[in-house]
Amino acid sequence: MTLHVTNTLTGEREVFEPADDDQVTLYLCGLTTSDPVHVGHARTWVHTDVMCRWLESVGYDVRYVQNFTDVSEKIVARIGEDGDDEREVARNYMAEVIDAMDALGLRRADVYPRVSEHIDDIVRMVEALVEKGYAYESNGSVYFDVSSFEGYGKLSNQDPGEMEADADYAGEKRDPADFALWKAGGVDPEEVAGHRHEGAAPPEEAVEGALTWDSPWGEGRPGWHIECSAMSTTHLGETFDIHVAGSDLVFPHNENEIAQSEAATGKEFSRYWLHTGMVQVEGEKMSSSLRNFTTAREAIEEFGPDVLRTFFLSTVYSADPTFSAATLAEAGDRWETIERGYERAVAARDSVDAYAKLVDGDLREAVDAVRESFEAAMNDDFNTREAMAALLDLASAVNAHVDGHAEYDYAGLKRAVDAFEGLGGDVFGLSLGDSGGEVSVAEDLVELVLEVREAEREAGNYDRADDLRDRLAALGVEVQDSEDGPSYRFE
């Protein structure tokens, strides 16, 4: 069955045809590491994770890249609160992101590039744009000339002539729509003031901890949009298959990515654009700026990763789901139904009442229908809502078989268990099978060791505490200490 996707670039539902018959290249716009990761971020990760899992399940080798934006005035605004300089603040939030990803059971991307390690790539791309006449230098900054790129606005359907000027840089630009590729000097305290949090250093002090780099135009920092273009093309090539991002990034970020990338290379940037919807809280988008968010860690601790994944996957990736007690309760019921159906299938299959020659045609037909429905849904623009419904149908079929028979169809139940583990486990990433339990036990053991380590530190036994940390490291567990206590991640 052929995969179709809804391409934001064309506004059409299209047959998905990667450039390579065997490999799919995919880039996800990652986070600016300046705020706690929240449920909205986690939803985009989970849907992208499931996209990759489905592509792999149908035979593709997926090359998946997700970036960290570790250079931003928003990060500088946290100096003094969450670190002594921009680099330390970014590292602290990056550790939080990785911890949340692990807790949600996300498969690792192939690469997690950081802006700070791609400055040379950024400078080279800006130089190419200047040489080709698509960009110009002004007072040590470099701007992209929107009027020079004929296709500008093709993703978002924006009219460059109707765009408002950026007040901070209007005096340096040739046109209000032009955007910064390279910003001269460091960070202006006024840029920081609007993002400053209680407990952070005053803007005038915070900017002293901001990173800057040398360039052909003088000391400065990269513009936001050029960062993703440089990172994605460095690791995926000048043209790649799929670009995933939140719908709030269509304009200006994704639009500007297309313009500068295609102007620099002369080639199509991304062939398919898939945009995830925004999680809603009481009718507003969940966001760090609105302070209406629930952190991913809080949600994981309250609901568990399986309920969260079920909540996320109960709507299609492009929808705007509502995060509320009611919708989480519904997700909890769905997960319980799926988990219970799986457990009953396993128990009945492994019981002495399961027979080789007993055949329940209804059960076997139901399992086949579930696989067909799941496949059809996922090939229909990764329609996880309908695929989730297929898993619930599978649970219903198992319950009907177990409740309606004193003796069981072994082969039929084995098919059901395989479907649960293959579709719900391998594709949806739910904890069906042995892996989830093993991870849970491992986490419990690590936390127990950390409690012992903290007791040793409080008792002044620092050598013993250090030994426990080193022994965890040898087992692949990285421990990070902070004022809020230790955290860890599996390497």
C-alpha positions as CSV (number, residue, x, y, z in Angstrom):
1,M,0.0,0.0,0.0
2,T,1.4,3.4,-1.0
3,L,2.1,6.1,1.6
4,H,0.4,9.5,1.0
5,V,1.3,12.7,2.9
6,T,-0.1,16.2,3.1
7,N,2.6,18.5,1.9
8,T,2.3,22.0,3.3
9,L,4.4,23.3,0.4
10,T,1.8,22.4,-2.2
11,G,-1.3,22.1,0.0
12,E,-1.9,18.8,-1.6
13,R,-2.1,15.2,-0.5
14,E,0.7,13.5,-2.4
15,V,2.2,10.1,-3.0
16,F,5.4,10.0,-0.9
17,E,8.4,9.2,-3.1
18,P,11.8,9.6,-1.5
19,A,14.8,10.5,-3.6
20,D,16.3,7.2,-2.7
21,D,14.2,4.0,-3.0
22,D,15.8,2.6,0.2
23,Q,16.4,5.6,2.4
24,V,14.3,8.5,3.8
25,T,16.1,11.6,5.1
26,L,14.1,13.6,7.7
27,Y,14.9,16.8,9.6
28,L,12.9,18.0,12.7
29,C,13.2,21.6,13.8
30,G,14.3,21.1,17.4
31,L,14.1,23.2,20.5
32,T,15.8,26.4,21.6
33,T,17.3,25.3,24.9
34,S,16.0,28.2,27.0
35,D,12.9,26.9,28.7
36,P,11.6,23.7,30.3
37,V,10.4,21.3,27.7
38,H,6.6,21.0,27.8
39,V,3.8,18.7,26.6
40,G,3.5,20.6,23.2
41,H,7.2,19.9,22.4
42,A,6.8,16.3,23.5
43,R,3.8,15.8,21.1
44,T,5.8,16.8,18.1
45,W,8.6,14.5,19.2
46,V,6.3,11.5,19.6
47,H,4.6,12.0,16.2
48,T,7.9,12.4,14.5
49,D,9.2,9.3,16.3
50,V,6.2,7.3,15.1
51,M,6.6,8.6,11.5
52,C,10.2,7.2,11.6
53,R,9.1,4.0,13.1
54,W,6.4,3.5,10.4
55,L,8.9,4.3,7.6
56,E,11.3,1.8,9.0
57,S,8.6,-0.8,9.4
58,V,7.7,-0.6,5.7
59,G,11.4,-1.1,4.7
60,Y,13.1,2.3,4.6
61,D,16.4,3.1,6.3
62,V,15.6,6.5,8.0
63,R,18.3,9.1,8.4
64,Y,16.8,11.3,11.2
65,V,18.3,14.6,12.3
66,Q,16.9,16.8,15.1
67,N,18.8,20.0,16.1
68,F,19.4,21.8,19.4
69,T,19.4,25.6,19.1
70,D,21.9,26.6,21.8
71,V,22.5,30.2,20.7
72,S,19.7,32.6,21.4
73,E,18.9,35.8,23.3
74,K,16.3,33.8,25.2
75,I,19.1,31.6,26.5
76,V,21.1,34.7,27.5
77,A,18.1,35.9,29.4
78,R,18.5,32.8,31.7
79,I,22.1,33.6,32.7
80,G,22.4,33.9,36.4
81,E,19.3,31.7,36.9
82,D,20.2,28.5,35.2
83,G,23.9,28.9,34.4
84,D,26.8,31.4,34.4
85,D,26.9,31.9,30.7
86,E,25.0,31.1,27.5
87,R,26.8,27.7,27.0
88,E,26.1,26.5,30.5
89,V,22.4,27.5,30.4
90,A,22.0,25.7,27.1
91,R,23.7,22.5,28.4
92,N,21.5,22.4,31.4
93,Y,18.3,22.6,29.4
94,M,19.6,20.2,26.8
95,A,20.1,17.7,29.6
96,E,16.5,18.2,30.6
97,V,15.3,17.6,27.0
98,I,17.3,14.4,26.6
99,D,15.9,13.1,29.9
100,A,12.4,13.8,28.8
101,M,13.0,12.1,25.4
102,D,14.3,9.0,27.2
103,A,11.4,8.9,29.6
104,L,9.0,9.0,26.7
105,G,10.7,6.0,25.0
106,L,11.7,7.9,21.9
107,R,14.2,6.2,19.6
108,R,17.4,8.2,19.1
109,A,17.8,10.4,16.1
110,D,21.0,9.7,14.1
111,V,22.4,13.2,14.9
112,Y,21.5,16.0,17.3
113,P,23.5,19.0,15.8
114,R,24.0,22.1,17.9
115,V,24.2,25.6,16.5
116,S,27.4,26.4,18.4
117,E,29.2,23.5,16.6
118,H,28.1,24.6,13.1
119,I,29.3,28.2,13.0
120,D,31.7,27.5,10.2
121,D,28.9,25.9,8.2
122,I,26.7,28.9,8.8
123,V,29.4,31.4,7.8
124,R,30.1,29.5,4.6
125,M,26.4,29.5,3.7
126,V,26.1,33.3,4.4
127,E,29.2,33.9,2.3
128,A,27.7,31.9,-0.6
129,L,24.5,34.0,-0.4
130,V,26.5,37.3,-0.4
131,E,28.6,36.1,-3.4
132,K,25.5,35.2,-5.4
133,G,23.8,38.5,-4.7
134,Y,21.1,37.2,-2.4
135,A,22.4,38.9,0.7
136,Y,24.1,42.1,1.6
137,E,26.3,43.4,4.5
138,S,25.2,46.4,6.5
139,N,27.1,47.8,9.5
140,G,28.7,44.4,10.2
141,S,25.4,42.5,9.9
142,V,24.3,40.5,6.9
143,Y,20.7,40.4,5.6
144,F,18.9,38.2,3.1
145,D,17.4,40.2,0.2
146,V,13.9,38.8,0.0
147,S,13.2,40.6,-3.3
148,S,16.1,38.6,-4.9
149,F,14.4,35.2,-4.4
150,E,11.6,34.7,-6.8
151,G,9.8,32.0,-4.8
152,Y,9.6,33.8,-1.5
153,G,6.3,33.1,0.2
154,K,5.6,29.8,-1.5
155,L,5.3,27.8,1.7
156,S,3.2,30.3,3.8
157,N,1.5,32.2,0.9
158,Q,2.9,35.4,2.4
159,D,3.2,38.6,0.3
160,P,6.6,40.2,1.0
161,G,5.2,43.6,0.2
162,E,2.8,43.4,3.1
163,M,5.3,42.5,5.7
164,E,6.2,44.8,8.6
165,A,9.7,45.9,9.3
166,D,11.6,44.6,12.3
167,A,12.0,47.8,14.4
168,D,15.4,46.8,15.8
169,Y,17.0,46.5,12.3
170,A,14.8,48.6,10.1
171,G,17.6,51.2,9.7
172,E,20.0,48.7,8.3
173,K,17.7,46.9,5.9
174,R,17.1,47.7,2.3
175,D,13.5,46.3,2.6
176,P,11.2,45.6,5.6
177,A,10.9,42.0,4.6
178,D,14.7,41.3,4.6
179,F,15.9,39.1,7.5
180,A,19.2,38.7,9.4
181,L,21.7,36.0,8.5
182,W,24.4,37.4,10.7
183,K,24.1,39.9,13.5
184,A,27.0,42.2,14.3
185,G,28.4,42.3,17.8
186,G,26.9,40.6,20.8
187,V,23.4,40.6,22.3
188,D,21.6,43.9,23.0
189,P,20.4,44.1,26.6
190,E,17.0,45.2,25.2
191,E,16.7,41.9,23.4
192,V,17.2,40.1,26.7
193,A,14.9,42.3,28.8
194,G,11.7,41.0,27.3
195,H,12.7,37.3,28.0
196,R,14.3,37.8,31.5
197,H,13.0,35.6,34.3
198,E,13.0,36.3,38.0
199,G,16.3,35.3,39.5
200,A,18.2,35.9,36.3
201,A,21.0,38.4,36.0
202,P,20.2,42.0,34.9
203,P,20.3,42.3,31.1
204,E,23.4,44.4,31.1
205,E,25.2,41.7,33.1
206,A,23.7,38.7,31.2
207,V,24.9,39.9,27.8
208,E,28.5,39.6,29.0
209,G,28.0,35.8,29.0
210,A,26.7,35.7,25.4
211,L,28.7,33.8,22.8
212,T,30.1,35.6,19.7
213,W,32.3,34.4,16.8
214,D,34.6,36.0,14.3
215,S,33.4,36.2,10.7
216,P,34.3,38.0,7.4
217,W,32.0,40.8,8.5
218,G,33.3,41.1,12.0
219,E,32.5,39.6,15.4
220,G,28.9,38.6,15.8
221,R,26.2,35.9,16.0
222,P,24.2,33.9,13.5
223,G,20.6,34.7,12.7
224,W,18.0,32.2,13.8
225,H,16.8,31.0,10.4
226,I,20.2,30.3,8.8
227,E,21.0,28.0,11.7
228,C,18.6,25.3,10.6
229,S,19.5,25.5,7.0
230,A,23.2,25.0,7.8
231,M,22.6,22.1,10.2
232,S,20.1,20.2,8.0
233,T,22.1,20.4,4.8
234,T,25.4,19.6,6.6
235,H,23.9,16.3,7.8
236,L,21.3,15.4,5.1
237,G,22.6,17.0,2.0
238,E,21.4,20.0,-0.1
239,T,18.1,18.3,-0.7
240,F,16.3,16.0,1.7
241,D,13.0,14.2,1.8
242,I,11.0,15.4,4.8
243,H,11.1,18.5,7.0
244,V,8.9,18.3,10.1
245,A,8.1,21.4,12.3
246,G,5.4,22.9,14.4
247,S,2.8,24.8,12.5
248,D,3.8,27.9,14.3
249,L,7.1,27.8,12.4
250,V,5.7,27.9,8.9
251,F,6.3,31.7,8.8
252,P,8.8,33.2,9.1
253,H,11.2,30.4,10.1
254,N,10.4,27.7,7.6
255,E,9.8,30.2,4.8
256,N,13.1,31.7,5.4
257,E,14.8,28.4,5.5
258,I,13.6,27.6,2.0
259,A,14.6,31.0,0.6
260,Q,18.2,31.0,1.9
261,S,18.8,27.3,1.3
262,E,17.6,27.2,-2.2
263,A,19.3,30.5,-3.0
264,A,22.6,29.2,-1.7
265,T,22.5,25.8,-3.3
266,G,20.3,26.3,-6.4
267,K,18.5,23.1,-5.4
268,E,15.2,22.2,-3.8
269,F,15.6,22.3,0.0
270,S,13.0,19.8,1.3
271,R,10.7,17.9,-0.9
272,Y,7.9,17.4,1.7
273,W,6.9,19.7,4.5
274,L,4.9,18.2,7.4
275,H,3.6,20.5,10.2
276,T,2.4,19.3,13.6
277,G,-0.5,21.1,15.3
278,M,-0.4,23.0,18.6
279,V,-1.5,21.6,21.9
280,Q,-4.3,23.8,23.3
281,V,-5.0,24.7,26.9
282,E,-8.3,26.4,27.6
283,G,-8.5,27.6,24.0
284,E,-4.9,29.0,23.8
285,K,-1.7,27.4,22.4
286,M,0.5,25.9,25.0
287,S,3.7,27.9,25.0
288,S,6.5,28.9,27.2
289,S,5.8,32.6,26.5
290,L,2.2,32.3,27.7
291,R,3.2,30.4,30.9
292,N,0.3,28.0,30.4
293,F,2.4,24.9,30.0
294,T,2.8,21.6,31.8
295,T,6.3,20.4,31.6
296,A,7.0,17.1,30.0
297,R,8.5,15.8,33.2
298,E,5.5,16.7,35.2
299,A,3.1,15.0,32.7
300,I,5.3,11.9,32.6
301,E,5.3,11.6,36.4
302,E,1.6,12.2,36.7
303,F,0.3,10.1,33.8
304,G,3.1,7.9,32.7
305,P,4.7,7.7,29.2
306,D,2.1,5.3,27.8
307,V,-0.9,7.4,28.6
308,L,0.9,10.5,27.2
309,R,1.8,8.6,24.0
310,T,-1.8,7.4,23.7
311,F,-3.0,11.0,24.2
312,F,-0.7,12.3,21.5
313,L,-1.4,9.5,19.0
314,S,-5.2,9.7,19.5
315,T,-5.3,12.7,17.1
316,V,-3.5,13.1,13.8
317,Y,-0.3,15.0,13.8
318,S,-1.7,18.1,12.1
319,A,-4.6,18.5,14.6
320,D,-4.6,20.9,17.6
321,P,-5.5,18.6,20.6
322,T,-6.8,20.0,23.9
323,F,-4.7,19.1,27.0
324,S,-7.1,18.7,29.9
325,A,-8.2,16.4,32.6
326,A,-10.9,15.0,30.4
327,T,-8.8,14.2,27.4
328,L,-6.1,12.7,29.5
329,A,-8.7,10.5,31.3
330,E,-9.9,9.3,27.8
331,A,-6.3,8.5,26.9
332,G,-5.9,6.6,30.1
333,D,-8.9,4.5,29.4
334,R,-7.7,3.8,25.8
335,W,-4.3,2.7,27.1
336,E,-5.8,0.5,29.8
337,T,-8.0,-1.1,27.2
338,I,-5.0,-1.8,24.9
339,E,-2.8,-3.0,27.8
340,R,-5.5,-5.2,29.2
341,G,-6.3,-6.7,25.8
342,Y,-2.6,-7.5,25.3
343,E,-2.2,-9.0,28.7
344,R,-5.3,-11.2,28.3
345,A,-4.0,-12.3,24.9
346,V,-0.7,-13.3,26.3
347,A,-2.2,-15.1,29.3
348,A,-4.7,-17.0,27.2
349,R,-2.0,-18.0,24.6
350,D,0.3,-19.2,27.3
351,S,-2.3,-21.1,29.3
352,V,-2.9,-24.9,29.2
353,D,-6.3,-24.1,27.6
354,A,-4.8,-23.0,24.3
355,Y,-5.0,-25.7,21.7
356,A,-3.2,-26.2,18.4
357,K,-6.3,-27.4,16.4
358,L,-8.9,-25.1,17.9
359,V,-9.7,-22.4,15.3
360,D,-11.7,-19.2,16.0
361,G,-12.3,-17.7,12.5
362,D,-13.8,-14.5,14.0
363,L,-10.6,-13.9,16.0
364,R,-8.2,-14.6,13.1
365,E,-10.3,-12.4,10.7
366,A,-10.4,-9.6,13.3
367,V,-6.6,-9.7,13.6
368,D,-6.1,-9.6,9.9
369,A,-8.6,-6.7,9.6
370,V,-6.8,-4.8,12.3
371,R,-3.5,-5.1,10.5
372,E,-5.1,-3.9,7.3
373,S,-6.8,-1.0,9.0
374,F,-3.7,0.0,10.8
375,E,-1.6,-0.1,7.6
376,A,-4.2,1.8,5.7
377,A,-4.4,4.5,8.4
378,M,-0.6,5.0,8.7
379,N,-0.2,5.2,4.9
380,D,-2.9,7.8,4.9
381,D,-0.7,10.7,6.0
382,F,0.4,8.9,9.2
383,N,-3.2,8.9,10.5
384,T,-2.5,7.7,14.1
385,R,-6.1,8.4,15.2
386,E,-7.5,5.6,12.9
387,A,-4.5,3.4,13.7
388,M,-5.3,3.8,17.4
389,A,-8.9,2.8,16.7
390,A,-7.5,-0.4,15.1
391,L,-5.6,-1.3,18.2
392,L,-8.8,-0.8,20.3
393,D,-10.6,-3.2,17.9
394,L,-7.8,-5.7,18.4
395,A,-8.4,-5.5,22.2
396,S,-12.1,-6.0,21.6
397,A,-11.5,-9.1,19.5
398,V,-9.3,-10.7,22.1
399,N,-11.8,-10.0,24.8
400,A,-14.6,-11.5,22.8
401,H,-12.5,-14.7,22.2
402,V,-11.4,-15.1,25.8
403,D,-14.8,-14.3,27.3
404,G,-16.6,-16.5,24.8
405,H,-14.5,-19.6,25.1
406,A,-13.4,-22.0,27.7
407,E,-10.6,-23.3,25.4
408,Y,-8.5,-21.0,23.2
409,D,-7.2,-20.7,19.7
410,Y,-3.5,-20.7,20.2
411,A,-2.5,-19.6,16.7
412,G,-5.1,-16.9,16.7
413,L,-4.0,-15.5,20.0
414,K,-0.4,-15.7,18.9
415,R,-1.3,-13.6,15.9
416,A,-3.0,-11.1,18.2
417,V,0.0,-10.8,20.5
418,D,2.3,-10.3,17.5
419,A,0.0,-7.6,16.2
420,F,-0.1,-5.8,19.6
421,E,3.7,-5.9,19.9
422,G,4.4,-5.1,16.2
423,L,1.8,-2.3,15.8
424,G,1.3,-1.0,19.3
425,G,4.9,-1.7,20.5
426,D,7.3,-1.3,17.6
427,V,5.3,1.4,15.7
428,F,3.5,3.3,18.4
429,G,6.2,2.9,21.0
430,L,3.8,1.7,23.7
431,S,5.2,-0.6,26.5
432,L,3.8,-3.9,25.1
433,G,6.2,-6.7,25.6
434,D,9.3,-7.1,27.8
435,S,11.1,-3.9,27.0
436,G,8.9,-1.5,28.9
437,G,9.2,-3.5,32.2
438,E,12.9,-3.8,31.9
439,V,13.3,0.0,31.4
440,S,11.0,0.7,34.4
441,V,13.0,-1.6,36.6
442,A,16.3,-0.1,35.5
443,E,15.1,3.4,36.3
444,D,13.9,2.3,39.7
445,L,17.3,0.8,40.4
446,V,19.2,3.9,39.3
447,E,17.0,6.1,41.5
448,L,17.6,3.8,44.4
449,V,21.4,4.1,43.9
450,L,21.1,7.9,43.7
451,E,19.2,8.0,46.9
452,V,22.0,6.0,48.6
453,R,24.6,8.4,46.9
454,E,22.8,11.4,48.3
455,A,22.8,9.9,51.8
456,E,26.5,9.3,51.5
457,R,27.1,12.9,50.5
458,E,25.0,14.3,53.3
459,A,27.0,12.2,55.7
460,G,30.2,13.6,54.3
461,N,31.3,10.4,52.6
462,Y,32.2,12.1,49.3
463,D,34.6,9.4,48.1
464,R,31.9,6.8,48.5
465,A,29.4,9.1,46.7
466,D,31.9,9.6,43.8
467,D,32.5,5.9,43.6
468,L,28.8,5.3,43.2
469,R,28.6,7.9,40.4
470,D,31.6,6.4,38.6
471,R,30.1,2.9,38.9
472,L,26.8,4.1,37.4
473,A,28.8,5.8,34.6
474,A,30.6,2.5,33.9
475,L,27.1,0.9,33.4
476,G,26.1,3.6,30.9
477,V,24.2,6.0,33.3
478,E,25.4,9.6,33.2
479,V,24.6,11.5,36.5
480,Q,24.4,15.3,36.4
481,D,24.2,17.3,39.7
482,S,22.4,20.6,40.0
483,E,21.0,22.8,42.8
484,D,17.7,20.9,42.4
485,G,19.3,17.5,42.9
486,P,20.8,14.9,40.7
487,S,19.4,13.8,37.3
488,Y,20.5,11.1,35.0
489,R,20.2,9.7,31.5
490,F,21.1,6.3,29.9
491,E,23.9,6.8,27.4
